């Protein structure tokens, strides 16, 4: 009985994977708005009623594809961070940003699904939130490490934005200063804006050396959140980064 159960489980996994793979092909050819369970079933030689046992609706299939895409992107960001584990916070930040860009260039249709135009009539359920948070959590972790080590400057924060920044910090980064939390949200949005501009053609006839441009932009984002990329001194050595705000208000933790 257990053997039969295991065979059924494996078969379900295989069929589910086949359904999602065909759905991804439809995304590439037609876009998310035209995804059709009947068309997927037809291409796989399945009866529609059989496919509904795996995904009761188009929205259920879309949700599965969205979660897969966010998880795949998150894994790429985490792998990039792990590969740069011996570097300082700013270098790890730029490595993660480059990992995000690399994934998007390899998976343009999945990127469009999660960061492109909303699909008419579809509302993502809360089950998509944890996978969608993976990239942000890696970046927050880098800021947290820098803050604990005294190497995170406090970006400027307008007085009228402070209440919202305090709320942000309390919601998702209680161990970071409000200044860092607000700057992190802005940088996170700008990161995906940079990637989206490249992927969706807005950089055509504007930016030619896109890899170098992106690396520079990612470094600028690191600075906006309070991280400083090390600079080569006159003797070719990289001086130790100075912790901004030491000895003043910026050296204390806040939330």
C-alpha positions as CSV (number, residue, x, y, z in Angstrom):
1,X,0.0,0.0,0.0
2,X,2.8,2.4,0.9
3,X,4.5,1.5,-2.5
4,X,1.3,2.4,-4.4
5,X,0.9,5.6,-2.4
6,X,4.5,6.6,-3.2
7,X,4.0,5.8,-6.9
8,X,0.9,8.0,-7.0
9,X,2.7,10.8,-5.2
10,X,5.6,10.6,-7.7
11,X,3.1,10.6,-10.6
12,X,1.3,13.7,-9.2
13,X,4.6,15.5,-8.9
14,X,5.5,14.7,-12.5
15,X,2.2,15.7,-13.9
16,X,2.2,18.9,-11.8
17,X,5.6,19.8,-13.2
18,X,4.5,19.1,-16.7
19,X,1.5,21.3,-16.3
20,X,3.6,24.2,-15.0
21,X,6.2,23.8,-17.7
22,X,3.5,24.0,-20.4
23,X,2.0,27.0,-18.6
24,X,5.4,28.7,-18.7
25,X,5.6,28.1,-22.5
26,X,2.2,29.7,-22.8
27,X,3.4,32.7,-20.7
28,X,6.3,33.1,-23.1
29,X,4.1,32.9,-26.2
30,X,0.9,34.6,-25.1
31,X,1.4,36.4,-21.8
32,X,-0.1,35.7,-18.4
33,X,-3.4,37.4,-19.2
34,X,-4.1,34.7,-21.9
35,X,-3.1,31.7,-19.8
36,X,-5.8,29.0,-20.3
37,X,-6.2,25.7,-18.4
38,X,-8.0,24.2,-21.4
39,X,-5.1,25.1,-23.7
40,X,-2.6,23.6,-21.3
41,X,-4.7,20.5,-21.0
42,X,-5.0,20.2,-24.8
43,X,-1.2,20.6,-25.3
44,X,-0.5,17.9,-22.7
45,X,-3.2,15.5,-24.1
46,X,-5.2,15.7,-20.9
47,X,-8.9,16.1,-20.4
48,X,-9.7,19.5,-18.8
49,X,-11.5,17.7,-16.0
50,X,-8.2,15.8,-15.2
51,X,-6.2,19.0,-15.1
52,X,-8.7,20.6,-12.7
53,X,-7.7,18.0,-10.1
54,X,-4.3,19.5,-10.0
55,X,-5.2,23.2,-10.4
56,X,-8.9,24.0,-9.9
57,X,-8.7,27.3,-11.6
58,X,-6.5,29.5,-13.7
59,X,-5.7,31.6,-10.7
60,X,-4.5,28.5,-8.8
61,X,-2.1,27.8,-11.6
62,X,-1.0,31.4,-11.8
63,X,-0.3,31.4,-8.1
64,X,1.8,28.3,-8.4
65,X,3.9,29.9,-11.2
66,X,4.3,33.1,-9.2
67,X,5.5,31.3,-6.1
68,X,7.9,29.2,-8.2
69,X,9.3,32.4,-9.9
70,X,9.7,34.2,-6.6
71,X,11.4,31.2,-5.0
72,X,13.7,30.8,-8.0
73,X,14.7,34.5,-7.9
74,X,15.2,34.3,-4.1
75,X,17.5,31.3,-4.5
76,X,19.5,33.2,-7.1
77,X,19.9,36.2,-4.7
78,X,20.8,33.9,-1.8
79,X,23.4,32.0,-3.9
80,X,24.9,35.3,-5.0
81,X,25.1,36.4,-1.4
82,X,26.7,33.1,-0.3
83,X,29.3,33.3,-3.1
84,X,30.3,36.8,-1.8
85,X,30.4,35.7,1.8
86,X,33.9,36.8,2.4
87,X,33.4,40.3,1.2
88,X,32.2,43.4,3.0
89,X,28.6,44.5,3.2
90,X,28.7,46.8,0.2
91,X,30.3,44.2,-2.0
92,X,27.7,41.6,-0.9
93,X,24.9,44.1,-1.7
94,X,26.1,44.6,-5.2
95,X,26.6,40.9,-5.7
96,X,23.0,40.2,-4.7
97,X,21.8,43.0,-7.1
98,X,23.8,41.4,-9.9
99,X,22.4,38.0,-9.0
100,X,18.9,39.5,-9.3
101,X,19.7,41.0,-12.7
102,X,21.3,37.7,-13.9
103,X,18.2,35.7,-13.0
104,X,15.9,38.2,-14.7
105,X,17.9,38.0,-17.9
106,X,17.8,34.2,-17.9
107,X,14.1,34.1,-17.0
108,X,12.5,37.1,-18.7
109,X,9.0,35.7,-18.9
110,X,8.9,34.7,-15.2
111,X,10.3,38.1,-14.3
112,X,7.5,39.7,-16.3
113,X,5.0,37.5,-14.4
114,X,6.0,38.8,-11.0
115,X,7.2,42.3,-11.8
116,X,5.4,43.2,-15.0
117,X,1.9,44.4,-15.6
118,X,-0.8,43.0,-13.3
119,X,-2.8,40.1,-14.7
120,X,-6.4,41.4,-15.2
121,X,-8.8,39.7,-12.7
122,X,-6.1,38.1,-10.6
123,X,-5.3,39.0,-7.0
124,X,-2.3,37.3,-5.5
125,X,-3.0,35.5,-2.2
126,X,-1.0,35.9,0.9
127,X,0.8,32.6,0.2
128,X,2.9,34.6,-2.3
129,X,4.3,37.0,0.3
130,X,7.0,34.8,1.9
131,X,8.5,33.9,-1.5
132,X,8.3,37.5,-2.7
133,X,10.2,38.6,0.4
134,X,13.3,36.5,-0.1
135,X,15.3,39.1,-2.0
136,X,14.4,41.9,0.4
137,X,15.3,39.7,3.4
138,X,18.8,39.0,2.0
139,X,19.4,42.8,1.5
140,X,18.0,43.5,5.0
141,X,20.4,40.9,6.4
142,X,23.3,42.7,4.8
143,X,22.3,46.0,6.3
144,X,21.8,44.3,9.7
145,X,25.3,42.9,9.6
146,X,26.7,46.3,8.7
147,X,24.7,48.0,11.5
148,X,25.9,45.5,14.1
149,X,29.5,46.0,13.0
150,X,29.2,49.8,13.1
151,X,29.6,50.2,9.4
152,X,26.2,51.5,8.4
153,X,25.6,55.2,8.0
154,X,22.2,56.7,8.6
155,X,20.9,58.2,5.4
156,X,19.1,61.6,5.5
157,X,15.5,61.3,6.6
158,X,13.0,64.2,6.2
159,X,11.1,64.9,9.4
160,X,7.7,64.3,7.7
161,X,8.8,60.8,6.6
162,X,10.1,59.8,10.1
163,X,6.7,58.4,11.4
164,X,6.4,56.2,8.2
165,X,10.1,55.1,8.5
166,X,9.5,54.2,12.2
167,X,6.5,52.1,11.1
168,X,8.5,50.4,8.4
169,X,11.4,49.5,10.7
170,X,8.9,48.1,13.3
171,X,7.1,46.0,10.6
172,X,10.1,44.3,8.9
173,X,13.4,45.4,10.4
174,X,13.0,46.3,14.0
175,X,16.8,46.1,14.6
176,X,17.6,48.7,12.0
177,X,17.4,52.5,12.3
178,X,14.3,54.0,10.7
179,X,16.6,55.9,8.3
180,X,17.9,52.6,7.0
181,X,14.5,51.0,6.7
182,X,13.2,53.8,4.6
183,X,16.3,53.9,2.4
184,X,16.1,50.1,2.0
185,X,12.5,50.2,0.6
186,X,13.5,52.9,-1.9
187,X,16.6,51.0,-3.0
188,X,14.6,47.8,-3.3
189,X,12.1,49.5,-5.6
190,X,14.9,51.1,-7.6
191,X,16.7,47.8,-8.0
192,X,13.7,46.2,-9.7
193,X,13.2,49.4,-11.7
194,X,16.7,49.1,-13.1
195,X,16.2,45.5,-14.0
196,X,12.8,46.1,-15.5
197,X,14.0,49.0,-17.6
198,X,16.7,46.8,-19.1
199,X,14.5,43.8,-19.5
200,X,11.5,45.6,-21.0
201,X,13.5,47.7,-23.5
202,X,13.5,51.2,-21.9
203,X,17.4,51.2,-22.1
204,X,17.4,50.6,-25.8
205,X,19.5,53.4,-27.5
206,X,20.3,54.8,-24.1
207,X,22.6,52.4,-22.3
208,X,24.9,50.2,-24.3
209,X,27.3,48.7,-21.7
210,X,24.5,47.6,-19.4
211,X,26.5,45.3,-17.2
212,X,29.0,48.1,-16.2
213,X,26.1,50.5,-15.9
214,X,24.2,48.2,-13.6
215,X,27.2,47.5,-11.4
216,X,27.7,51.2,-11.0
217,X,24.0,51.8,-10.2
218,X,24.0,48.9,-7.7
219,X,27.0,50.5,-6.0
220,X,25.1,53.8,-5.9
221,X,22.1,52.1,-4.3
222,X,24.5,50.6,-1.6
223,X,25.6,54.1,-0.7
224,X,22.0,55.4,-0.5
225,X,21.2,52.8,2.2
226,X,24.3,53.7,4.2
227,X,26.9,51.3,2.8
228,X,30.2,52.5,1.3
229,X,32.1,50.6,-1.3
230,X,35.8,50.4,-0.5
231,X,38.1,52.6,-2.6
232,X,41.6,52.0,-3.8
233,X,44.2,54.3,-2.2
234,X,47.2,55.7,-4.0
235,X,49.3,52.6,-3.2
236,X,46.7,50.2,-4.7
237,X,45.5,49.1,-1.3
238,X,41.8,49.0,-0.2
239,X,41.5,50.9,3.1
240,X,39.2,49.6,5.7
241,X,35.7,51.1,5.5
242,X,35.0,53.9,8.0
243,X,31.8,53.5,10.0
244,X,29.8,56.6,9.3
245,X,28.2,58.3,12.3
246,X,30.6,56.9,14.9
247,X,30.9,59.2,17.9
248,X,27.6,60.9,17.0
249,X,23.9,60.3,16.6
250,X,24.4,57.8,13.8
251,X,26.3,55.4,16.0
252,X,23.4,54.4,18.2
253,X,20.8,51.8,17.3
254,X,17.3,53.2,16.7
255,X,13.8,52.1,15.8
